[in-house]
Amino acid sequence: MSITLEQLSAKMRRGEQVPLRQTAQIVLALSIPSILQQIVVTAMEYIDAAMVGHIGASATASIGIVSSSTWLLHGMLAGLYMSFSIQVAQYLGADRQQDARGVLRQSMIFNLVVGLAAAVLGKLIRTSPKVIAEAMGVFMYCDPYLNREDVLIHPLLEACSDIWHQYGNGNPDKLYQLANELKEYFK
């Protein structure tokens, strides 16, 4: 026998015992939209990369940069909108429908304002894909784990190399000594 969300909520409010199987069915039904959303977000990242991959390095670098920013922004906003859903759930559990609707209204306004602010910020950032590709190239030259045979000499290569050898893994004992000195200083 299947139970609806309303019936489950009513049973829980009355303090009745709810079978684990019915609770698991409801949890699964409620989690499906979230699971599908995560699949769609991940698929869109792959689709973006596949669509521009044949255009060239600049386009691919653009997608790579945007991908990490998208995940960061999505993670922060997910935490914020989850806080609204917790408030709504608490009000619904307490059978305070009007308060739950008020929080829902607030969350819609919040999402609209944050979305518009993100759109304006996106329009204000005017970095060309060529600049992004050049920046990724500098990171490639500075990263010792990406040693490649076809490395071209870049103007920042020497400075990056100096920094890496001074603070990176050029001398692990020296790095360990510096870390201990910092640890002692901040005690």
ChimeraX attribute file (.defattr): number of C-alpha atoms within 10 A of each C-alpha:
attribute: neighborCount
match mode: 1-to-1
recipient: residues
	/A:1	3
	/A:2	9
	/A:3	11
	/A:4	12
	/A:5	16
	/A:6	9
	/A:7	11
	/A:8	18
	/A:9	15
	/A:10	14
	/A:11	13
	/A:12	13
	/A:13	12
	/A:14	9
	/A:15	9
	/A:16	10
	/A:17	9
	/A:18	12
	/A:19	9
	/A:20	9
	/A:21	10
	/A:22	16
	/A:23	15
	/A:24	11
	/A:25	15
	/A:26	16
	/A:27	12
	/A:28	12
	/A:29	11
	/A:30	12
	/A:31	11
	/A:32	11
	/A:33	11
	/A:34	10
	/A:35	11
	/A:36	11
	/A:37	11
	/A:38	12
	/A:39	11
	/A:40	12
	/A:41	14
	/A:42	13
	/A:43	12
	/A:44	13
	/A:45	17
	/A:46	13
	/A:47	12
	/A:48	15
	/A:49	18
	/A:50	13
	/A:51	12
	/A:52	16
	/A:53	15
	/A:54	10
	/A:55	10
	/A:56	10
	/A:57	18
	/A:58	19
	/A:59	20
	/A:60	21
	/A:61	23
	/A:62	20
	/A:63	23
	/A:64	18
	/A:65	14
	/A:66	13
	/A:67	18
	/A:68	12
	/A:69	12
	/A:70	14
	/A:71	14
	/A:72	12
	/A:73	12
	/A:74	13
	/A:75	11
	/A:76	10
	/A:77	15
	/A:78	11
	/A:79	10
	/A:80	14
	/A:81	14
	/A:82	12
	/A:83	13
	/A:84	19
	/A:85	15
	/A:86	12
	/A:87	15
	/A:88	21
	/A:89	14
	/A:90	14
	/A:91	18
	/A:92	16
	/A:93	15
	/A:94	12
	/A:95	14
	/A:96	13
	/A:97	12
	/A:98	11
	/A:99	16
	/A:100	21
	/A:101	14
	/A:102	13
	/A:103	17
	/A:104	16
	/A:105	13
	/A:106	13
	/A:107	19
	/A:108	14
	/A:109	12
	/A:110	15
	/A:111	15
	/A:112	12
	/A:113	12
	/A:114	13
	/A:115	13
	/A:116	12
	/A:117	12
	/A:118	13
	/A:119	11
	/A:120	11
	/A:121	11
	/A:122	10
	/A:123	9
	/A:124	9
	/A:125	8
	/A:126	8
	/A:127	9
	/A:128	11
	/A:129	17
	/A:130	14
	/A:131	13
	/A:132	20
	/A:133	20
	/A:134	15
	/A:135	13
	/A:136	18
	/A:137	17
	/A:138	16
	/A:139	15
	/A:140	16
	/A:141	22
	/A:142	21
	/A:143	14
	/A:144	16
	/A:145	8
	/A:146	11
	/A:147	11
	/A:148	10
	/A:149	6
	/A:150	6
	/A:151	11
	/A:152	10
	/A:153	9
	/A:154	12
	/A:155	9
	/A:156	12
	/A:157	15
	/A:158	13
	/A:159	11
	/A:160	17
	/A:161	16
	/A:162	13
	/A:163	12
	/A:164	16
	/A:165	15
	/A:166	13
	/A:167	13
	/A:168	15
	/A:169	13
	/A:170	15
	/A:171	12
	/A:172	12
	/A:173	10
	/A:174	14
	/A:175	16
	/A:176	12
	/A:177	11
	/A:178	13
	/A:179	12
	/A:180	12
	/A:181	11
	/A:182	11
	/A:183	10
	/A:184	9
	/A:185	8
	/A:186	7
	/A:187	5
